[in-house]
Amino acid sequence: MMSKIFKSLFVAALAFSATAMADDVIRFVPDPYPIGFADQGDVKHIVIKGANVTDKEIVLENVIGQGIGMSNFKYPQKIAPNAPVTIEFDMDFAGMDGQINPVVVIIDNQGTPYPAQLDGYVKNPIFFGEKMFDAGYYAPNEKREWTFYVWGTDKKERPDLTLDENAQREFSIKTKNVMLNVDKVDQVKEGGKVPGLKVTLSTKGLSRTGWELKQKSLRKIVGFKSKKYPKATPEVLVVGYWKE
């Protein structure tokens, strides 16, 4: 079905070429270009198709991704006048969640960039009631603790969580099986019908090394892993300020 849709859109793009604006050189339609759904942690090979809508040949120098996860780009050296173009690349959806709009940037041999915005959705099997926690003003070896709720996006199966290897160096967690009412995400309560976890995240000492020695702000990404969802990459963020 996509090929039929693309053919009709490609014809429309060529028809538009006669009145194309100066900066409307390479078109991908629809705009933004759909790349569909992916599960968090998947790696997919993406193919996008567009057209040179001018009467001039375009010589390509490079194609890059603006955003995370894109690599291994394949593209033609030249695009003939009023001719189609296909760009291929691999995309790693680790660390992504919900609506995404990455940008592929095509660069010609004059250094002119032609961006193509993409549109997709990453399905995260694990939902966190909160994902950012404030450590306040923090000095080495001070204890901090935060409690939050976690449940499955499908609201049917209780997720399992452990800290990933990096997070275990500075954090620990305790989990308790609970039933949750998640009708209001900002007012999650125990005693509902959704199986979930009550998670207590704690630390007795956060390190300040490398680039952090030059920064007053504190920023720690805490990663988790799940046996039920091995491709998922759930994480929370701890922020604050270092005490001088």
Salt bridges, closest charged atoms under 4 A:
ASP24 OD2 - ARG27 NE 3.69
ASP39 OD1 - LYS123 NZ 3.77
ASP42 OD1 - LYS231 NZ 3.29
GLU88 OE1 - HIS45 NE2 2.66
ASP90 OD1 - HIS45 ND1 2.87
GLU142 OE1 - ARG144 NH2 3.07
GLU142 OE2 - LYS243 NZ 3.21
GLU157 OE2 - LYS228 NZ 3.70
GLU165 OE2 - LYS225 NZ 2.82
GLU170 OE2 - LYS220 NZ 3.47
GLU190 OE2 - LYS198 NZ 3.84
GLU212 OE1 - LYS220 NZ 3.37
GLU244 OE2 - ARG208 NH2 3.71
